């Protein structure tokens, strides 16, 4: 089994999870897709993602309904694919004409071809700050696992603060977390509650025993006029997370990508 991670910027990641079967394409998952030039009033630094990087998705993993994570135009670009999220969020999405699928409790949900052996479940996220009056405010992360010999486990953390249940992630995944997509910043130089900064994210990686951590949710979006205030803030979080992991999580390998870059590995090897 193998996994390829392509970071599209902010919280948007394409996961191509290999099935290990000859002639069978990988299962493609897209997290919190932001595929347009901007997200509401927020501006994107750089070009929007090329369609070739995200086309052909088997499912979307949606963490919550804040506009920088659940951008309706982007979700519609992906076509009629299941959007796996909390039940309240799924109901809201269905009312918007999207195929919201609410996952309950600890149930695993198969994605891709029936024989692919790739499953997804929700995990807890704590992200109650800045509630929206016009959208549900449920939040979650996702665990992805490929069953069978050499299976891989990926944790899409989602926007969250640290919480006590994180230590149980390996048990929920039925094994160690091979790859984690870890939010380490935001769209401004100061983080509101319900987020992980670089140092907190590194401590989470140590606590969970993450093997490979890829920082996301940084360096992409900014408020109008706020790209350079203070100077260099957009480029700070990725390197700060890597340095923090060297101190607090030395067993975690950090892979810092730029939007559009990819990392792949036969994790089992």
ABEGO torsion letter per residue (X at the ends): XBBBBBBAEEABBBBBBBAGBBGBBBBBBBBGBBABABBEABBBBEBBBBAAAABGBABBBBABABAAABBAAAAAAAEBBBBBBBAAAAAAAAAAGBBBBBBBEABBBBBEBAAAGBBBBBBBBBBABGBBAABBABBBBBBBBBBEBGBBBBBBAEBBBBBAAAAAAAAAAGEBBABBBBBABBABABBBBGBBBAAAAAAAAAAAGBABBBBBGBGABBBBGAAAOBBGAAAAAAAAAAAAAAAABAABBBBBBBBGBBBBBBAAX
